[in-house]
Amino acid sequence: MKFDVLTLFPEMFQGFLSSSIMKRAIERKKVSVSVVDIREYSTDKHRTVDDAPYGGGGGMVLKPEPLFHAVEDITRGDTESPHVVMMSPQGEPLTQKKVESLARHPRLVLMCGHYEGFDERIREHLVDEEVSVGDYVLTGGELPAMVVMDSVIRLIPGVLGNESSAVQDSFATGLLEYPHYTRPAEFRGWTVPDVLLSGNHAQIDRWRRRESLKRTAARRPDLLEFAELTDEDRNYLLDLKKKQGQTEG
């Protein structure tokens, strides 16, 4: 899979691309990343990439020419158009389903904004979709682009040491992940649940599923509306509600 990142601050990606899972994915040739400085495609000697908005108002707006030229240059000769994604607070929220959708594209161009935003013609004629990492304001699109890359690359086969890790992560199943424990079995009087030490994998799987349901119901009950639940899951959740009602009563 290939990523192209269009940014005004390419130096921000140096540490990110040379550490942890990103570094491993690149070294294993599971992914390639090209960080493109938008200023290289400005049309004047001052490397201008922004200008004041028509109609007045505060802030500066990214000009269309540099971004159009950048995308056209890096995709020249390609037989298939890449999927161009704008990092924007106006975009579709980044969920695990959205991550899975993005991971189906062999090449993603991630566009990082700054200042007051993008010229609207970029949105209308260059971008395939807009993605938001949350309902809050950041200085630019670089951090959101890193979030998108990290979440997508985890799904590429061969990137993670344990392929089941991505499947079991929170949100991958529509639920929050169950609790984890490791050695020692007892620490300061706090013990690991007996079922995890039993060696009975069927009971362990059942315990993990129920703990995942319990945690989701307590912390993110909105996720249960869209999660794929079995009859056993629903009965367990009903029992949880009854016990909670009795406790509150």
C-alpha positions in Angstrom: 0.0 0.0 0.0 1.2 3.5 -0.8 0.6 6.7 1.1 1.4 10.2 -0.2 1.1 13.0 2.4 0.7 16.6 1.2 1.8 18.9 3.9 3.4 22.3 4.7 5.5 20.7 7.5 7.1 17.5 6.2 9.5 17.5 9.1 6.7 16.6 11.5 6.6 13.1 10.0 10.2 12.2 10.5 9.9 10.7 14.0 6.5 9.1 13.2 7.8 7.2 10.2 11.0 6.1 11.8 9.5 4.5 14.9 7.4 1.5 16.1 4.9 -0.1 13.7 5.3 2.5 11.0 9.1 1.8 10.8 8.5 -1.9 10.8 5.8 -1.7 8.0 8.2 0.3 5.8 11.2 -1.9 6.4 9.1 -5.0 5.6 8.0 -3.3 2.4 4.3 -3.6 3.4 3.8 0.1 2.8 5.6 3.0 1.2 5.2 6.6 2.3 6.1 9.7 0.4 5.9 13.1 2.2 5.4 15.9 -0.2 6.0 19.6 0.6 3.2 21.6 -0.8 5.4 24.7 -1.1 7.4 22.9 -3.8 4.4 23.4 -6.1 3.8 27.1 -5.5 3.6 29.3 -8.5 5.8 32.2 -7.4 9.4 32.7 -6.2 8.1 33.4 -2.7 6.6 29.9 -2.5 3.2 31.3 -1.6 0.6 28.7 -0.9 -2.1 30.8 0.8 -4.0 34.0 0.3 -6.7 36.2 1.9 -10.3 35.0 1.5 -12.5 36.7 -1.0 -15.2 38.6 0.8 -13.0 39.4 3.7 -12.7 37.8 7.1 -9.8 36.6 9.3 -7.2 34.0 8.4 -5.7 32.8 5.2 -6.9 30.1 2.7 -4.8 27.5 0.9 -4.7 28.3 -2.8 -5.9 25.7 -5.3 -2.9 25.8 -7.7 -0.2 24.1 -5.4 -2.5 21.3 -4.3 -3.8 20.5 -7.8 -0.2 20.6 -9.2 1.1 18.4 -6.4 -1.5 15.7 -6.9 -1.2 15.8 -10.7 2.6 15.5 -10.5 2.8 12.6 -8.0 0.1 10.6 -10.0 1.4 11.3 -13.5 1.7 8.1 -15.4 -0.5 6.1 -13.0 -3.0 3.8 -14.6 -5.4 4.1 -11.7 -6.3 7.3 -9.8 -5.4 7.3 -6.1 -8.0 8.0 -3.4 -7.6 11.6 -2.2 -8.5 12.3 1.4 -8.7 15.7 2.9 -8.1 16.0 6.7 -10.9 18.2 7.8 -13.1 18.9 10.9 -16.0 19.0 8.4 -15.4 15.4 7.3 -16.9 12.0 8.1 -15.8 10.8 11.6 -13.0 8.3 11.6 -14.5 5.1 12.9 -13.1 1.5 12.6 -15.5 0.9 9.6 -14.1 4.0 7.9 -10.6 2.8 8.6 -11.4 -0.6 7.0 -12.9 1.3 4.0 -9.8 3.3 3.5 -7.6 0.2 3.8 -9.2 -1.2 0.7 -7.5 1.5 -1.5 -4.1 0.6 -2.8 -3.0 4.2 -2.7 -4.1 7.0 -0.4 -3.2 10.7 -0.8 -3.7 12.5 2.5 -4.1 16.2 2.3 -3.1 18.3 5.4 -4.6 21.7 5.7 -3.5 24.8 7.7 -4.6 28.3 8.3 -8.4 29.0 7.7 -8.9 26.1 5.4 -8.9 25.1 1.7 -10.2 26.9 -1.4 -13.6 25.3 -2.0 -12.6 24.2 -5.5 -10.1 21.8 -4.0 -13.0 20.1 -2.1 -15.2 20.1 -5.2 -12.8 18.9 -7.9 -9.8 17.3 -6.3 -10.8 15.5 -3.1 -12.6 12.1 -3.0 -13.7 12.4 0.6 -13.1 14.3 3.8 -12.2 12.6 7.2 -12.3 14.1 10.7 -10.6 12.6 13.7 -12.9 14.3 16.2 -15.1 17.3 17.0 -12.3 19.6 18.0 -9.9 22.0 16.3 -6.2 21.3 15.6 -3.5 23.6 14.2 -3.3 21.5 11.0 -4.0 18.2 9.4 -0.7 16.5 10.1 -1.7 14.8 13.3 -5.0 13.6 11.8 -3.0 12.2 8.8 -0.8 10.3 11.2 -3.8 8.8 13.0 -5.3 7.7 9.7 -2.0 6.1 8.5 -1.5 4.3 11.8 -5.0 2.9 12.0 -5.0 1.8 8.4 -1.5 0.3 8.4 -2.4 -1.9 11.3 -4.9 -3.8 9.1 -2.3 -4.7 6.4 -1.3 -8.4 6.7 2.2 -8.9 8.0 2.5 -5.5 9.7 1.6 -6.6 13.3 3.5 -9.3 15.0 0.3 -11.1 15.9 -2.4 -11.0 13.2 -5.2 -11.5 15.7 -4.3 -8.2 17.5 -6.1 -6.0 15.0 -9.1 -8.2 15.0 -9.4 -8.1 18.8 -8.8 -4.4 19.2 -11.5 -2.1 20.6 -14.1 -1.2 17.9 -12.9 -3.9 15.5 -15.8 -6.1 16.6 -18.1 -3.1 17.3 -17.4 -3.5 21.1 -14.8 -2.2 23.5 -12.0 -4.7 24.2 -12.1 -7.0 27.2 -9.6 -6.5 30.2 -6.0 -7.9 29.8 -3.8 -9.4 32.5 -0.2 -10.7 32.6 2.3 -12.0 35.1 2.4 -11.9 38.1 -0.8 -13.7 38.9 -1.0 -11.7 42.2 0.2 -8.1 42.6 -0.3 -6.2 45.9 -3.2 -8.5 46.7 -4.9 -8.0 43.4 -5.3 -11.2 41.6 -6.0 -12.3 38.0 -9.4 -13.8 37.4 -9.3 -17.6 37.9 -10.8 -18.4 34.5 -7.8 -16.9 32.7 -5.5 -19.3 34.6 -7.8 -22.4 34.0 -6.5 -23.3 30.5 -10.1 -23.8 29.4 -10.2 -21.8 26.2 -14.0 -22.1 25.7 -14.6 -20.6 29.2 -11.9 -17.9 28.6 -13.6 -16.9 25.3 -17.0 -16.7 27.0 -15.5 -14.6 29.9 -13.8 -12.2 27.4 -17.0 -11.8 25.4 -19.0 -11.0 28.5 -16.4 -8.6 29.8 -16.3 -6.8 26.5 -20.1 -6.5 26.6 -20.0 -5.3 30.2 -17.4 -2.7 29.5 -19.1 -1.4 26.3 -22.5 -1.2 28.2 -20.8 0.9 31.0 -18.6 3.2 28.9 -20.0 3.3 25.3 -23.6 2.0 25.3 -24.2 3.7 22.0 -22.0 1.1 20.3 -24.4 -1.7 21.3 -27.0 -0.3 18.9 -24.9 -1.3 15.9 -22.9 -4.3 17.3 -23.6 -7.8 16.0 -25.0 -9.5 19.1 -26.1 -13.1 19.6 -29.1 -14.1 21.7 -26.7 -15.0 24.5 -25.2 -11.6 24.3 -28.6 -9.9 24.5 -29.7 -12.1 27.5 -26.4 -11.3 29.3 -27.0 -7.5 28.7 -30.5 -7.8 30.0 -29.2 -9.5 33.2 -26.7 -6.7 33.6 -29.5 -4.1 33.4 -31.6 -6.0 36.0 -28.6 -6.3 38.4 -27.9 -2.6 37.9 -31.5 -1.7 38.6 -31.5 -3.8 41.8 -28.2 -2.1 42.9 -29.6 1.4 42.3 -32.9 0.5 44.0 
